[in-house]
Amino acid sequence: MSRVNDVGGQQGFGAVDPDVDEAPVFHADWEARVFALQRVLLARGAYNLDEFRDAVERMPPQDYLTSSYYERWLAGIETLLAEKGLLDRE
């Protein structure tokens, strides 16, 4: 099944314009916190990397396409923690 993140071979997404000298690594403090949270949750066994990737890829297409990289990470974390009963969506 093809998901919104699977754009291999598709047209219309424009050229990839990598920022070779990207600095800082995080554009906002909250991104660094999401990165750290992800590392801790993986290390503690709350979920595994395959589950995380799947949760990110299950985002609704309109949300996936309008979210930044770390917004997608946060959505994936929230989804998994809610599904595993570790976080209340509210």
C-alpha positions as CSV (number, residue, x, y, z in Angstrom):
1,M,0.0,0.0,0.0
2,S,1.4,3.4,-1.0
3,R,1.3,6.1,1.7
4,V,1.7,9.9,1.4
5,N,5.4,9.7,2.3
6,D,6.1,7.2,-0.5
7,V,6.9,9.7,-3.3
8,G,9.5,7.7,-5.1
9,G,9.1,8.2,-8.9
10,Q,6.3,10.8,-8.5
11,Q,6.4,14.1,-10.2
12,G,5.4,17.6,-9.0
13,F,7.2,17.9,-5.7
14,G,10.0,20.1,-7.0
15,A,13.7,19.7,-6.8
16,V,15.4,18.7,-3.5
17,D,17.3,21.7,-2.3
18,P,19.6,20.5,0.5
19,D,21.1,23.0,2.9
20,V,24.7,21.8,2.9
21,D,25.8,24.1,5.7
22,E,22.6,23.8,7.8
23,A,23.2,25.2,11.2
24,P,21.8,25.0,13.7
25,V,20.6,21.4,13.6
26,F,17.4,22.4,15.3
27,H,15.5,25.5,14.1
28,A,13.7,25.8,17.5
29,D,14.2,24.6,21.0
30,W,11.1,22.4,20.9
31,E,12.6,20.4,18.0
32,A,15.6,19.5,20.2
33,R,13.1,18.4,22.9
34,V,11.2,16.2,20.5
35,F,14.4,14.6,19.4
36,A,15.5,13.9,23.0
37,L,12.0,12.6,23.9
38,Q,12.2,10.2,20.9
39,R,15.6,8.9,22.0
40,V,14.5,8.3,25.6
41,L,11.3,6.6,24.6
42,L,13.2,4.3,22.2
43,A,15.8,3.5,24.9
44,R,13.2,2.7,27.5
45,G,11.3,0.4,25.1
46,A,8.1,2.4,24.9
47,Y,8.1,1.4,21.2
48,N,10.5,0.5,18.6
49,L,11.8,2.3,15.5
50,D,9.5,0.4,13.1
51,E,6.4,1.2,15.2
52,F,7.5,4.9,15.2
53,R,8.0,5.0,11.5
54,D,4.7,3.4,10.9
55,A,2.9,5.9,13.2
56,V,4.5,8.8,11.3
57,E,3.5,7.3,8.0
58,R,-0.1,6.8,9.1
59,M,-0.6,10.6,9.5
60,P,-3.5,11.9,7.4
61,P,-2.0,13.0,4.1
62,Q,-3.0,16.7,4.5
63,D,-1.3,16.8,8.0
64,Y,1.8,14.9,6.8
65,L,2.3,17.3,3.8
66,T,1.8,20.4,5.8
67,S,4.0,19.4,8.8
68,S,7.6,20.0,9.4
69,Y,10.0,17.1,10.0
70,Y,9.8,17.3,13.8
71,E,6.1,18.0,13.8
72,R,5.8,14.6,12.1
73,W,8.0,13.1,14.8
74,L,5.8,14.6,17.6
75,A,2.6,13.4,15.9
76,G,4.1,9.9,15.7
77,I,5.1,9.9,19.3
78,E,1.7,11.2,20.4
79,T,0.0,8.5,18.3
80,L,2.1,5.6,19.8
81,L,1.8,6.8,23.4
82,A,-2.0,7.1,23.0
83,E,-2.3,3.7,21.3
84,K,-0.2,2.1,24.1
85,G,-2.3,3.7,26.8
86,L,0.7,5.8,28.0
87,L,-0.8,9.1,27.1
88,D,-4.3,10.5,27.0
89,R,-5.0,12.3,23.7
90,E,-6.7,15.1,25.7
